[in-house]
Amino acid sequence: MSTIISPIVGIIGGAAPTKEETTAAESVGRALAQAGATLICGGLGGVMEAACRGAKSAGGLTIGILPGTDAGEANPYIDIPIVTGMRCARNVIIARTAQAVIAIGGRYGTLSEIAFALNFGKPVVGLGTWEMSREGRPPAPIVRAATPQEAVEQALDLARRR
């Protein structure tokens, strides 16, 4: 049996984020690294790159689950590129591996990662991301955060409780 030394937190979000989402992602990545967590993401640009940049600025470890078969596709802040050749199906790997997920903004790819994480029983913290509900049912259990620091604190607390 292996021991996970630090919590692994997934960062998910869009490839073309707003300036505010980029700033938030970088702050989230930095705070995760300062807390000793490992960051896992899709390994490309946008929110993923900003979060990794923040993590690396604080000495953190980053893992990128890449959609293609070329490790060179990874953003420059990825320490461990994992090539899959699985395109968007890689979202399952991110959701399965993370002990908690922080969703920042995002489009339909982010929505699929949120759905996979919730389906796998993984806690999801939302920072300016999707709100999901189904008629006649309570909203999806996404924990809302108002700031990057709050998102990190909530994700780490939820990951450690699991």
C-alpha positions as semicolon CSV with decimal commas, in nm:
position;residue;x (nm);y (nm);z (nm)
1;M;0,000;0,000;0,000
2;S;0,137;0,340;-0,095
3;T;0,118;0,647;0,119
4;I;0,017;0,981;-0,026
5;I;0,236;1,241;0,138
6;S;0,032;1,545;0,046
7;P;-0,324;1,601;-0,069
8;I;-0,370;1,598;-0,446
9;V;-0,604;1,875;-0,555
10;G;-0,742;1,901;-0,907
11;I;-0,765;2,242;-1,070
12;I;-1,012;2,259;-1,353
13;G;-1,119;2,550;-1,568
14;G;-1,124;2,695;-1,914
15;A;-0,850;2,722;-2,173
16;A;-0,952;3,083;-2,245
17;P;-1,017;3,233;-1,900
18;T;-1,094;3,592;-1,816
19;K;-0,825;3,805;-1,655
20;E;-1,000;3,759;-1,319
21;E;-1,009;3,379;-1,359
22;T;-0,640;3,376;-1,456
23;T;-0,550;3,579;-1,147
24;A;-0,765;3,355;-0,925
25;A;-0,611;3,038;-1,071
26;E;-0,258;3,163;-1,010
27;S;-0,348;3,252;-0,650
28;V;-0,508;2,910;-0,598
29;G;-0,200;2,734;-0,731
30;R;0,031;2,937;-0,509
31;A;-0,180;2,876;-0,198
32;L;-0,198;2,501;-0,268
33;A;0,181;2,482;-0,296
34;Q;0,227;2,685;0,021
35;A;0,001;2,436;0,198
36;G;0,209;2,144;0,070
37;A;-0,053;2,006;-0,170
38;T;0,016;1,856;-0,512
39;L;-0,169;2,009;-0,806
40;I;-0,318;1,795;-1,084
41;C;-0,476;1,942;-1,395
42;G;-0,517;1,894;-1,769
43;G;-0,166;2,026;-1,827
44;L;-0,240;2,277;-2,102
45;G;-0,301;2,655;-2,104
46;G;-0,553;2,892;-1,951
47;V;-0,662;2,819;-1,594
48;M;-0,438;2,511;-1,591
49;E;-0,123;2,705;-1,681
50;A;-0,204;2,992;-1,445
51;A;-0,258;2,754;-1,152
52;C;0,065;2,569;-1,230
53;R;0,255;2,898;-1,258
54;G;0,129;2,993;-0,914
55;A;0,221;2,655;-0,770
56;K;0,571;2,664;-0,916
57;S;0,626;3,018;-0,781
58;A;0,583;2,869;-0,433
59;G;0,789;2,553;-0,496
60;G;0,492;2,321;-0,554
61;L;0,461;1,997;-0,750
62;T;0,241;1,988;-1,060
63;I;0,101;1,697;-1,261
64;G;-0,050;1,741;-1,606
65;I;-0,281;1,479;-1,756
66;L;-0,239;1,560;-2,123
67;P;-0,500;1,494;-2,392
68;G;-0,250;1,398;-2,662
69;T;0,055;1,176;-2,696
70;D;0,328;1,440;-2,680
71;A;0,470;1,550;-2,345
72;G;0,586;1,867;-2,522
73;E;0,221;1,985;-2,523
74;A;0,241;2,049;-2,148
75;N;0,255;2,404;-2,022
76;P;0,603;2,506;-1,899
77;Y;0,503;2,473;-1,533
78;I;0,419;2,102;-1,539
79;D;0,664;1,881;-1,347
80;I;0,510;1,546;-1,436
81;P;0,346;1,530;-1,779
82;I;0,132;1,221;-1,830
83;V;0,043;1,161;-2,194
84;T;-0,282;0,977;-2,255
85;G;-0,395;1,009;-2,616
86;M;-0,744;1,019;-2,464
87;R;-0,849;1,375;-2,548
88;C;-1,132;1,488;-2,316
89;A;-1,161;1,137;-2,170
90;R;-0,858;1,237;-1,961
91;N;-1,104;1,429;-1,744
92;V;-1,191;1,098;-1,578
93;I;-0,828;1,050;-1,471
94;I;-0,810;1,397;-1,318
95;A;-1,139;1,347;-1,129
96;R;-1,039;0,999;-1,008
97;T;-0,691;1,104;-0,893
98;A;-0,777;1,426;-0,713
99;Q;-0,891;1,408;-0,353
100;A;-1,076;1,736;-0,405
101;V;-1,133;1,958;-0,707
102;I;-1,139;2,336;-0,742
103;A;-1,334;2,457;-1,046
104;I;-1,248;2,807;-1,167
105;G;-1,478;2,947;-1,435
106;G;-1,483;2,711;-1,730
107;R;-1,694;2,586;-2,015
108;Y;-1,833;2,244;-2,104
109;G;-1,505;2,057;-2,044
110;T;-1,501;2,196;-1,690
111;L;-1,864;2,097;-1,649
112;S;-1,779;1,738;-1,744
113;E;-1,495;1,731;-1,489
114;I;-1,728;1,862;-1,219
115;A;-1,982;1,591;-1,308
116;F;-1,719;1,315;-1,300
117;A;-1,582;1,434;-0,964
118;L;-1,929;1,450;-0,808
119;N;-2,017;1,110;-0,955
120;F;-1,700;0,964;-0,798
121;G;-1,784;1,118;-0,460
122;K;-1,506;1,376;-0,476
123;P;-1,569;1,716;-0,320
124;V;-1,587;2,009;-0,560
125;V;-1,521;2,369;-0,463
126;G;-1,644;2,630;-0,709
127;L;-1,488;2,969;-0,767
128;G;-1,698;3,154;-1,022
129;T;-1,798;2,833;-1,194
130;W;-2,107;2,640;-1,295
131;E;-2,425;2,622;-1,091
132;M;-2,605;2,297;-1,152
133;S;-2,954;2,189;-1,063
134;R;-3,215;1,952;-1,189
135;E;-3,584;2,031;-1,178
136;G;-3,738;1,900;-0,858
137;R;-3,401;1,820;-0,698
138;P;-3,160;2,012;-0,477
139;P;-2,863;2,179;-0,649
140;A;-2,543;1,979;-0,701
141;P;-2,324;1,978;-0,389
142;I;-2,062;2,225;-0,511
143;V;-1,908;2,413;-0,219
144;R;-1,894;2,782;-0,312
145;A;-1,591;2,997;-0,239
146;A;-1,566;3,373;-0,264
147;T;-1,186;3,400;-0,283
148;P;-0,894;3,185;-0,398
149;Q;-0,772;3,144;-0,040
150;E;-1,117;3,029;0,074
151;A;-1,133;2,782;-0,216
152;V;-0,798;2,631;-0,117
153;E;-0,886;2,611;0,253
154;Q;-1,217;2,440;0,176
155;A;-1,064;2,197;-0,075
156;L;-0,784;2,096;0,161
157;D;-1,024;2,050;0,450
158;L;-1,255;1,837;0,236
159;A;-0,965;1,633;0,094
160;R;-0,828;1,559;0,441
161;R;-1,172;1,452;0,567
162;R;-1,201;1,185;0,297
